[in-house]
Amino acid sequence: MRLGSYTLTPTRINNAKAKARRYKLSDVGGLFVEVSTTGQKTWRYRYRFAGSRRDVKIGRYPEIGWPTLGRGTSNSGRLVPITWMPPWLA
């Protein structure tokens, strides 16, 4: 996991435009915004479980906004943990 400042900003997400193919705007710790061919922006989280890579859809931007993910409130520079459990562990 990369430590340091976040690479995603609200301005960068808002300025992201639709392209011919889906693409990602990455942030730290596996968090990213996926921009679809229609311009829809979706928060996703990538993690590894049992040796395989998996993605979790968190929600659409801007319904799930910037402060909802714990930005700007902590001095540690880390994300607030998202309370989520994979369905196969529930």
Steps between C-alpha positions, in 0.01 A plus 500: 500500500628841406527750783479871449257752363186400318508513123125541456335833562138607449617723214677212326195274533259771379721571197518134395319453168366191327734322258458214256600251775454491877794635698607547861612796707709340776551610857692347791435162658297340220233770478415628152229663291396318185373722217268321259448562129188700588691720747358340814749499789504215751710456816662157520742333737749234384633241744649152506334202664626142490753593234255654254431863424146626559316830460218633713261765374458762772258730321460769239665837509366754606240307710795357693702817529848596598448556878296179533818300446674663796707763325631813663406413857799298613857613556632151433436525124327162492155407382227435750435124480196408295276265693439224249523124508521277192178299456683168521629591850166621638 
